């Protein structure tokens, strides 16, 4: 494994910055001890002092091989002290070589520096190596903590994704069974309608699979999904199921979570229209108001019908999906009135906020929408 | 012997498919088709079919509620896409339970069972109260057939229930509606926080209670908001005091 300090230039710079004062201190001590040849002392000790920073990086591998809490203390001492001695010896040899080189280049005082300051330099070599070792252990602990935090975050993300997957509107199998039953019926009496129904079913299933995995889709595609659902149900329920949609062209490209409209329409059919002897109309509206998209689905209700738990579950599921996607900024309200059931979803238009359309200054809801203050 | 069959389903294609397949059976005659629970109750009373092919989820009344409203239910074959009602179907002695989509062979099996059942001359017992929607939870609506009319009552509209013969009479405003369910069975299904058995023969909607009068020693009368009075037994009074 590559040394973590070499892998990240920023960390390496930080290490060298910490090392610099120590190196300068050492050079200063050597220079102070050589009053006759200060310049030569600096020339001899400075480059090896810097070079030693890199030499000490070698202790990383030993630290990794002997992790702190797991390795007994005697083992640590017998590992790191010989290593310190060895690296100090190597370093002093380099220093000696460098001194010789400088002497041969015409700085005669250079050779004596090492000999004069051998105890100081040897002690410094040992201490610096051990300091670097301690630093490496600190780094290892830090990296482990970072990794643990990252894992915790990844687990959080995975848990959230799992929750979202569970919440993702599931295809109702009874819808499929009933539709297939209708296809079987149509095969002999109206083969063309049977074919249409199979095509609609194929479209609906494919769109359902494709879209449910995405985070955001254009409203136009969501509307298409809801409409293909309605077309299938229309073949089952006949004249009892009618539907209209009022979505302005400009709203079609706005981004919404997948399966935000279709479950509302499904609710409207299952718990509204299907409970009515003469059926009724499902109305879908989508209107943009500044940075908010209003999606409204309403349908008539049978006043005698018992409020269905299925509706509540379906809406609660969507409510939680919206909360997961938008925090508290999306809103789902549902109300049963004598004239029918009405669900309104407010989706914040995140990306489109900057390019907002001309905005009216009043606080009234968009034209055509019932005023909630009324 | 020809078996007279009624088809009840709110979806036209489903009715058509069944009619088509039953037409292939020589001993079955389809005498009618109904699109919802109301029509079904009326048609069964009028046509008295031998067998009804009954969908469960329908407008107004579901399949089980249809059965609850019949004095003498015919043999029943349920047809539905939902498998969760199978146990209830067994409880109401259904001949068979066909899961949509079902094929000719499966329908043939149901018909064989039907012929066998009818040949034995078995009459199904009157089914208990329909609880298709939420088993375990209190009844959310009470169904009463009043001649050709069917009342769907929210329980809170009932003032009190009085035992009469094997069934009950429901007092709803100024109407009195008969229902064949025994008082004990109805009491067990209604919300116990709202309806209290104040007397062996009376179940009282507590919201209608205006006051209590001592009538004789150990014998009281409940005064209702609309001025009517019903007897309260000693045990009923104890239950009332515990609740209030």
Interface residues (C-beta under 8 A of the other chain):
Chain A: X174 X177 X178 X180 X181 X182 X183 X184 X185 X186 X188 X189 X235 X236 X237 X238 X240 X274 X275 X276 X277 X302 X304 X306 X307 X308 X309
Chain B: X10 X11 X12 X13 X14 X16 X17 X20 X35 X36 X38 X57 X59 X60 X81 X82 X99 X100 X101 X102 X133 X134 X140 X141 X152
